[in-house]
Structure formats: C-alpha cells, structure tokens
Amino acid sequence: MESPCILVCSIDDKTGYCFGCGRTRDEVGRWTLYTDAERRAIMSALPARLETVERKPRRETRRTRMARERGEA
C-alpha cells in the first residue's frame, strides 16, 4: 500500500496538516481503511497542503536563542 509518510510525524497547529506528508490526523489514522481511489485523491491534494504549512526549526537555533536572551524575540 502506497503511503506519503516520510517519518516526520508532527501536526502543524495552524493548518492541522502533518509537516512531513500533509495529511490530517484523521487521514493518517484511517489510511489503511481508505480505498485506493480515496488514497490517490488525498495524495493529489498533499503538495498544495504542504505549501500552507509553516515550517519551523525542529530545535532552537543559536541565532534564535541569542535573540531571545537579548529580549528581541
């Protein structure tokens, strides 16, 4: 069974889409229950969804930490 999962499983709070694949929590949970046609329809929507996800660093960068410590962030 084809899956768009790239093992970056974290949901963007703003959009509700996974940062890695673009699916919603419900879509991830029900993936094996969907028909091939349903999975293809969801997969065709994923590139556009991923364009709307706000990508944030996975950890605090040195620049961000220094700005925070200076009271700039």
Order of alpha helices (4+ residues) and beta strands (2+ residues): alpha-alpha-alpha
